[in-house]
Amino acid sequence: MMRRLFLIGLLALAACSTTPHTQRQQYSGTLDWGFETSSFRTDTGDGPYWLSSDTVWDQVVAPLRTSGHGPWGRVHLVVEGELSPAGAYGQMGAYSHELKVTRVIESRLVMSEPSGS
């Protein structure tokens, strides 16, 4: 009986500690990418979010690379991705959420240098 209660308690604890799976959604906004900055703000003003990708980063920054003006700048994006739970993300934990991009629908140059540089 004691073993059964222990197992039930352990299962309950495991269920509480699992992170809910975040839903992939479409986002549209501007990425300001510079030294130690990857700041994404949606067209509706949400954010800034730390923007990252394990798979499609080259597509995210492609307009900056082809502009010939160095690695930094601003691009307007339409992407699919997953928004993290609240926490501390990015450089020195300065962002409350991370948007992890899984698919790039559109990426176009806004300016070839980030704002504030």
C-alpha beads as a LAMMPS data file, in Angstrom:
LAMMPS data file: protein, C-alpha beads

117 atoms
116 bonds

1 atom types
1 bond types

-500.0 500.0 xlo xhi
-500.0 500.0 ylo yhi
-500.0 500.0 zlo zhi

Masses

1 110.0

Atoms # bond

1 1 1 0.000 0.000 0.000
2 1 1 2.801 2.410 0.919
3 1 1 4.598 1.673 -2.351
4 1 1 1.433 2.427 -4.321
5 1 1 0.984 5.790 -2.571
6 1 1 4.639 6.636 -3.235
7 1 1 4.239 5.874 -6.954
8 1 1 1.036 7.920 -7.187
9 1 1 2.781 10.844 -5.488
10 1 1 5.761 10.533 -7.806
11 1 1 3.517 10.524 -10.889
12 1 1 1.612 13.562 -9.620
13 1 1 4.869 15.424 -9.032
14 1 1 6.135 14.550 -12.516
15 1 1 2.878 15.786 -14.070
16 1 1 3.200 19.124 -12.265
17 1 1 6.795 19.678 -13.326
18 1 1 6.371 19.069 -17.054
19 1 1 6.342 22.146 -19.236
20 1 1 3.244 22.549 -21.380
21 1 1 3.943 22.231 -25.091
22 1 1 3.800 25.640 -26.709
23 1 1 1.753 26.035 -29.845
24 1 1 3.416 27.126 -33.068
25 1 1 1.892 30.392 -34.322
26 1 1 2.472 32.948 -37.048
27 1 1 4.123 36.256 -36.119
28 1 1 4.726 39.402 -38.147
29 1 1 7.086 42.125 -36.997
30 1 1 10.552 43.659 -37.076
31 1 1 13.825 42.136 -35.945
32 1 1 16.512 44.546 -34.780
33 1 1 19.675 42.447 -34.986
34 1 1 22.979 43.802 -33.729
35 1 1 25.857 43.057 -31.388
36 1 1 24.347 41.012 -28.521
37 1 1 20.865 42.023 -29.709
38 1 1 18.176 39.922 -31.326
39 1 1 15.102 41.978 -30.542
40 1 1 11.794 41.179 -32.246
41 1 1 8.700 43.364 -31.843
42 1 1 5.419 42.374 -33.487
43 1 1 3.511 44.687 -35.804
44 1 1 0.917 45.014 -33.023
45 1 1 3.558 46.175 -30.503
46 1 1 4.082 42.969 -28.507
47 1 1 7.595 42.261 -27.309
48 1 1 10.440 42.765 -27.538
49 1 1 11.169 39.046 -27.700
50 1 1 14.578 37.397 -28.028
51 1 1 14.458 35.885 -31.516
52 1 1 16.316 32.660 -32.265
53 1 1 16.225 29.604 -34.503
54 1 1 17.984 26.270 -34.553
55 1 1 17.020 25.552 -38.156
56 1 1 16.219 28.617 -40.291
57 1 1 18.437 31.457 -39.023
58 1 1 20.088 31.852 -42.438
59 1 1 16.651 32.583 -43.940
60 1 1 15.861 35.092 -41.167
61 1 1 18.952 37.211 -41.871
62 1 1 19.280 36.537 -45.612
63 1 1 18.336 40.118 -46.633
64 1 1 21.088 41.491 -44.379
65 1 1 23.672 39.165 -45.874
66 1 1 22.708 40.009 -49.449
67 1 1 22.592 43.788 -48.796
68 1 1 26.386 43.878 -48.559
69 1 1 26.346 46.200 -45.539
70 1 1 27.591 43.843 -42.851
71 1 1 25.882 41.384 -40.575
72 1 1 23.645 43.735 -38.555
73 1 1 20.422 45.539 -39.382
74 1 1 16.655 45.409 -39.316
75 1 1 14.393 43.050 -41.205
76 1 1 10.651 42.727 -41.339
77 1 1 9.614 39.121 -40.801
78 1 1 6.605 36.913 -41.192
79 1 1 7.488 33.686 -39.415
80 1 1 6.068 30.671 -37.655
81 1 1 7.459 29.877 -34.260
82 1 1 6.924 29.060 -30.624
83 1 1 6.824 31.717 -27.919
84 1 1 8.439 30.583 -24.681
85 1 1 6.939 30.833 -21.218
86 1 1 7.908 33.948 -19.254
87 1 1 11.511 33.879 -18.064
88 1 1 14.874 35.497 -18.716
89 1 1 16.151 35.073 -22.276
90 1 1 18.831 36.527 -24.499
91 1 1 21.787 38.671 -23.574
92 1 1 21.960 38.904 -19.775
93 1 1 18.347 37.663 -19.526
94 1 1 17.023 40.990 -20.773
95 1 1 13.986 39.541 -22.604
96 1 1 10.947 38.067 -20.876
97 1 1 10.192 35.686 -23.786
98 1 1 12.026 33.928 -26.591
99 1 1 10.461 33.447 -29.997
100 1 1 12.007 30.343 -31.529
101 1 1 11.435 30.507 -35.297
102 1 1 10.694 27.251 -37.087
103 1 1 9.633 28.582 -40.497
104 1 1 10.292 31.811 -42.422
105 1 1 7.456 32.964 -44.649
106 1 1 8.928 36.387 -45.497
107 1 1 12.115 38.262 -44.621
108 1 1 12.813 41.677 -46.146
109 1 1 15.331 44.405 -45.439
110 1 1 14.115 47.444 -43.484
111 1 1 17.521 49.052 -42.904
112 1 1 21.050 47.798 -43.150
113 1 1 22.108 48.863 -39.653
114 1 1 20.296 48.223 -36.361
115 1 1 18.675 51.138 -34.595
116 1 1 20.894 52.594 -31.904
117 1 1 24.190 51.499 -33.467

Bonds

1 1 1 2
2 1 2 3
3 1 3 4
4 1 4 5
5 1 5 6
6 1 6 7
7 1 7 8
8 1 8 9
9 1 9 10
10 1 10 11
11 1 11 12
12 1 12 13
13 1 13 14
14 1 14 15
15 1 15 16
16 1 16 17
17 1 17 18
18 1 18 19
19 1 19 20
20 1 20 21
21 1 21 22
22 1 22 23
23 1 23 24
24 1 24 25
25 1 25 26
26 1 26 27
27 1 27 28
28 1 28 29
29 1 29 30
30 1 30 31
31 1 31 32
32 1 32 33
33 1 33 34
34 1 34 35
35 1 35 36
36 1 36 37
37 1 37 38
38 1 38 39
39 1 39 40
40 1 40 41
41 1 41 42
42 1 42 43
43 1 43 44
44 1 44 45
45 1 45 46
46 1 46 47
47 1 47 48
48 1 48 49
49 1 49 50
50 1 50 51
51 1 51 52
52 1 52 53
53 1 53 54
54 1 54 55
55 1 55 56
56 1 56 57
57 1 57 58
58 1 58 59
59 1 59 60
60 1 60 61
61 1 61 62
62 1 62 63
63 1 63 64
64 1 64 65
65 1 65 66
66 1 66 67
67 1 67 68
68 1 68 69
69 1 69 70
70 1 70 71
71 1 71 72
72 1 72 73
73 1 73 74
74 1 74 75
75 1 75 76
76 1 76 77
77 1 77 78
78 1 78 79
79 1 79 80
80 1 80 81
81 1 81 82
82 1 82 83
83 1 83 84
84 1 84 85
85 1 85 86
86 1 86 87
87 1 87 88
88 1 88 89
89 1 89 90
90 1 90 91
91 1 91 92
92 1 92 93
93 1 93 94
94 1 94 95
95 1 95 96
96 1 96 97
97 1 97 98
98 1 98 99
99 1 99 100
100 1 100 101
101 1 101 102
102 1 102 103
103 1 103 104
104 1 104 105
105 1 105 106
106 1 106 107
107 1 107 108
108 1 108 109
109 1 109 110
110 1 110 111
111 1 111 112
112 1 112 113
113 1 113 114
114 1 114 115
115 1 115 116
116 1 116 117
